[in-house]
């Protein structure tokens, strides 16, 4: 989700927003038609475009145009720290959210990893459950107002020390498969209780699906990427088997 120049999509600032939206609308229309032709179940109209959220009418026009060409579930994927800045959720079928919430909480949360790594304490499972609960409480209140299911459009953890402190970071350094494993274990323990089962969406059960990032076709030697370790994969496998029996 970066531009050709390496800029994160969430901070784009084109010289002419009207031209940008005109071009973007044409792009999304093309992919909406492809999605409809191929009977794709869900279509994401935008991902982590934080700097565009203020253009409510522009997004409403894009969503309206998508619906002319695509009949499936239409979603916008918000970054974890920007979902409350979106005012067009009512035009969508579900809330898309990239779930990179930091759950090993620290007072210096957004400091660069280089400044905290030397005194970083590996979190326990209980630490992560506690860290998640703070976000759960906030999302419970917010989702009740919006009254739409949430699709976790992206979630993952690198197999590196600090992955629960800055889940969005590719490059933290030292390998730590245990922290990655505990991250997935806590994720499922907390949010598995919130899943929509057999279409039973209500205020307490609003997680409608999840997409994991990222699972490359080839795993590098001495891998420390987002590809789940064997231990992490066992948690994912176990949870989905349990989900199928509910």
Backbone torsions as a table, in degrees:
resi	resn	phi	psi	omega
1	UNK	NA	49.4	178.9
2	UNK	-127.3	151.6	177.6
3	UNK	-76.3	173.7	179.3
4	UNK	-61.1	-27.5	-179.9
5	UNK	-85.4	-1.3	179.2
6	UNK	92.7	4.9	180.0
7	UNK	-79.2	137.4	176.0
8	UNK	-66.5	138.1	-176.5
9	UNK	-60.6	-24.6	-177.9
10	UNK	-70.3	-12.3	-177.2
11	UNK	-119.9	16.5	-179.6
12	UNK	-60.6	147.0	-179.0
13	UNK	-147.4	73.8	-179.1
14	UNK	-64.4	155.0	178.7
15	UNK	-65.9	-31.4	-177.7
16	UNK	-131.3	103.4	-177.6
17	UNK	-66.7	-35.4	179.5
18	UNK	-60.4	-44.2	179.1
19	UNK	-65.7	-39.7	179.6
20	UNK	-61.3	-48.6	-178.8
21	UNK	-66.0	-35.7	177.1
22	UNK	-61.7	-45.1	178.6
23	UNK	-66.6	-42.1	-178.6
24	UNK	-65.2	-40.7	179.6
25	UNK	-59.4	-42.6	178.5
26	UNK	-63.9	-40.5	178.9
27	UNK	-62.6	-48.6	-177.2
28	UNK	-67.3	-36.9	176.9
29	UNK	-59.2	-42.6	178.6
30	UNK	-57.8	-47.1	-177.8
31	UNK	-74.3	-29.0	175.4
32	UNK	-63.9	-40.4	177.8
33	UNK	-65.2	-41.7	176.9
34	UNK	-62.2	-41.9	179.9
35	UNK	-62.7	-42.7	178.9
36	UNK	-65.3	-44.5	-179.4
37	UNK	-60.4	-36.0	-177.0
38	UNK	-97.8	9.9	175.5
39	UNK	57.0	43.2	176.7
40	UNK	-73.5	135.6	-172.8
41	UNK	-75.7	-33.3	-176.4
42	UNK	-133.3	145.4	-179.5
43	UNK	-134.9	125.3	-179.6
44	UNK	-99.0	119.9	-175.0
45	UNK	-83.7	-15.9	-179.9
46	UNK	-168.8	153.1	-176.3
47	UNK	-135.5	119.9	172.0
48	UNK	52.3	36.3	-179.6
49	UNK	-92.5	61.6	-172.3
50	UNK	-53.2	-43.0	-174.6
51	UNK	-71.1	-9.2	179.6
52	UNK	-97.4	-8.4	-172.2
53	UNK	-58.8	-29.2	-175.5
54	UNK	-71.3	-12.2	-178.1
55	UNK	-93.2	70.0	-174.8
56	UNK	-57.8	-48.9	-176.2
57	UNK	-63.7	-37.7	178.8
58	UNK	-62.2	-43.6	180.0
59	UNK	-69.5	-36.8	177.1
60	UNK	-62.7	-37.0	177.1
61	UNK	-66.4	-41.9	178.8
62	UNK	-63.2	-46.5	-179.3
63	UNK	-62.6	-42.8	177.9
64	UNK	-60.8	-41.3	179.3
65	UNK	-67.3	-39.5	177.3
66	UNK	-58.7	-42.7	-176.7
67	UNK	-66.8	-20.0	175.7
68	UNK	-70.9	-22.4	-173.2
69	UNK	-118.1	-11.6	-174.4
70	UNK	-138.2	133.5	-173.5
71	UNK	-107.9	-0.1	-177.7
72	UNK	-87.3	-164.4	-178.9
73	UNK	-71.6	123.6	-177.5
74	UNK	-107.0	128.5	-170.8
75	UNK	-134.3	153.1	165.3
76	UNK	-118.8	134.1	-178.1
77	UNK	-98.5	106.6	180.0
78	UNK	-89.2	147.7	170.8
79	UNK	-68.8	153.1	-174.0
80	UNK	-58.0	-27.3	-175.8
81	UNK	-100.2	11.5	-174.3
82	UNK	-135.5	7.6	-175.5
83	UNK	-64.6	-27.6	-178.8
84	UNK	-79.0	-9.0	-179.7
85	UNK	-90.9	1.3	-179.1
86	UNK	-95.6	128.6	-176.9
87	UNK	-111.0	9.8	-178.7
88	UNK	-117.7	22.7	178.1
89	UNK	-59.1	-31.5	-177.5
90	UNK	-64.3	-17.9	-179.6
91	UNK	-88.1	-4.4	-175.1
92	UNK	-110.5	161.6	-178.9
93	UNK	-83.6	-27.8	-179.1
94	UNK	-154.4	161.7	178.0
95	UNK	-91.5	120.5	172.6
96	UNK	-92.6	137.1	-178.1
97	UNK	-144.1	125.8	173.4
98	UNK	-84.5	113.6	-159.7
99	UNK	-90.8	46.4	-177.8
100	UNK	-87.3	44.8	177.8
101	UNK	-66.4	129.5	174.5
102	UNK	-73.7	123.5	-175.6
103	UNK	-113.1	-9.3	167.8
104	UNK	-96.6	86.7	-166.4
105	UNK	-79.8	140.7	178.7
106	UNK	-141.3	156.6	177.6
107	UNK	-63.3	-28.0	-177.5
108	UNK	-102.8	42.0	-168.6
109	UNK	-50.1	-43.8	-173.2
110	UNK	-100.3	16.0	173.0
111	UNK	-70.9	150.5	175.7
112	UNK	-57.5	145.7	-179.5
113	UNK	-55.8	-34.4	-178.4
114	UNK	-60.4	-24.3	-177.9
115	UNK	-89.5	-12.0	-176.4
116	UNK	-121.5	-12.0	-171.1
117	UNK	-62.7	-31.6	-175.1
118	UNK	-69.9	-26.8	178.9
119	UNK	-118.4	25.3	180.0
120	UNK	-79.0	126.9	178.5
121	UNK	-96.4	129.5	176.4
122	UNK	-61.0	131.2	-177.4
123	UNK	-77.0	150.1	170.7
124	UNK	-87.1	167.6	175.9
125	UNK	-58.4	-41.0	179.9
126	UNK	-64.8	-37.3	176.6
127	UNK	-58.7	-42.9	-176.9
128	UNK	-71.1	-38.7	175.8
129	UNK	-60.7	-42.8	178.7
130	UNK	-65.3	-42.0	178.8
131	UNK	-63.1	-39.2	177.8
132	UNK	-66.4	-35.8	-173.6
133	UNK	-60.9	-32.8	177.8
134	UNK	-62.2	-40.4	178.1
135	UNK	-73.3	-37.5	178.0
136	UNK	-58.8	-46.1	-179.3
137	UNK	-58.7	-42.9	-179.9
138	UNK	-67.4	-42.5	-178.3
139	UNK	-70.4	-34.7	176.6
140	UNK	-57.3	-47.0	-178.7
141	UNK	-66.2	-45.7	-177.3
142	UNK	-67.5	-43.9	-177.0
143	UNK	-65.6	-31.1	177.4
144	UNK	-62.5	-33.8	177.6
145	UNK	-72.7	-41.6	-176.6
146	UNK	-77.7	-37.0	176.4
147	UNK	58.6	48.4	174.4
148	UNK	-137.7	149.0	177.2
149	UNK	-67.2	156.0	178.3
150	UNK	-109.1	130.0	170.3
151	UNK	-104.8	121.4	176.7
152	UNK	-76.2	97.3	-173.3
153	UNK	-76.4	-14.5	177.3
154	UNK	-164.7	132.1	172.9
155	UNK	-157.6	141.6	177.6
156	UNK	-177.1	165.7	179.9
157	UNK	-140.5	133.6	173.2
158	UNK	-71.8	156.1	178.4
159	UNK	-88.0	60.7	-176.8
160	UNK	-137.6	152.1	175.5
161	UNK	-58.5	129.4	-179.8
162	UNK	97.2	3.7	-175.4
163	UNK	-66.3	-22.1	176.6
164	UNK	-91.9	-8.7	176.4
165	UNK	-86.3	-43.8	176.3
166	UNK	-134.9	78.1	-175.7
167	UNK	-62.0	-19.6	-177.9
168	UNK	-82.1	-6.5	-172.9
169	UNK	-92.7	130.2	176.5
170	UNK	-77.1	-32.3	-166.1
171	UNK	-123.8	93.4	177.8
172	UNK	-109.3	-32.9	174.8
173	UNK	125.4	-109.2	-171.0
174	UNK	-58.4	134.6	178.6
175	UNK	-64.4	139.9	176.1
176	UNK	-154.0	89.9	-178.0
177	UNK	-74.1	-26.5	179.5
178	UNK	-67.0	-41.9	179.9
179	UNK	-66.0	-39.2	176.5
180	UNK	-62.0	-44.7	178.9
181	UNK	-59.3	-48.0	-179.6
182	UNK	-65.2	-32.4	178.2
183	UNK	-61.5	-46.6	178.9
184	UNK	-68.2	-39.8	-180.0
185	UNK	-60.7	-45.1	179.4
186	UNK	-67.9	-39.4	178.2
187	UNK	-55.1	-49.8	-177.1
188	UNK	-71.9	-36.4	179.1
189	UNK	-61.2	-42.0	-176.8
190	UNK	-78.9	-51.7	-170.9
191	UNK	-88.8	-16.4	174.7
192	UNK	-61.6	-27.7	178.7
193	UNK	-75.5	-10.3	-175.9
194	UNK	-106.3	5.0	-172.5
195	UNK	-73.2	148.0	173.5
196	UNK	-80.1	121.1	-179.2
197	UNK	-114.7	127.2	179.7
198	UNK	53.8	38.3	176.8
199	UNK	74.3	10.2	-177.3
200	UNK	-83.8	75.9	179.1
201	UNK	-87.9	127.3	172.2
202	UNK	-150.8	-173.3	-174.4
203	UNK	-62.4	-27.9	-177.2
204	UNK	-94.7	-17.5	-179.0
205	UNK	-126.4	97.7	-171.2
206	UNK	-134.2	6.2	175.6
207	UNK	-89.6	111.9	-171.0
208	UNK	-96.2	-15.1	180.0
209	UNK	178.3	170.5	-178.4
210	UNK	-148.9	140.0	174.9
211	UNK	-120.7	128.7	-176.9
212	UNK	-94.8	141.0	176.1
213	UNK	-119.1	139.2	-19.4
214	UNK	-125.2	152.2	-172.5
215	UNK	-123.1	85.5	-177.0
216	UNK	-69.4	154.3	-178.0
217	UNK	-69.8	-28.3	178.9
218	UNK	-120.7	129.0	-179.1
219	UNK	-95.3	121.2	-178.7
220	UNK	-66.6	157.3	174.0
221	UNK	-66.4	140.7	-177.1
222	UNK	56.1	44.2	-173.7
223	UNK	-63.2	134.5	173.9
224	UNK	-132.8	26.3	-175.3
225	UNK	-87.6	-162.6	178.5
226	UNK	-76.7	-9.9	178.3
227	UNK	-60.1	124.9	-178.2
228	UNK	-62.8	139.4	173.3
229	UNK	-68.6	172.5	178.9
230	UNK	-59.8	-39.1	179.0
231	UNK	-65.3	-43.6	179.0
232	UNK	-65.3	-40.2	178.3
233	UNK	-62.2	-35.1	179.8
234	UNK	-63.9	-36.3	177.5
235	UNK	-67.8	-44.8	178.8
236	UNK	-60.4	-46.7	-179.2
237	UNK	-62.3	-45.0	-178.9
238	UNK	-61.5	-42.3	-176.7
239	UNK	-69.0	-41.8	-178.8
240	UNK	-70.2	-31.8	174.0
241	UNK	-64.1	-43.7	178.8
242	UNK	-64.4	-38.3	-179.6
243	UNK	-64.1	-37.3	-178.9
244	UNK	-65.8	-24.5	-177.5
245	UNK	-89.3	-9.1	-179.4
246	UNK	-81.5	NA	NA
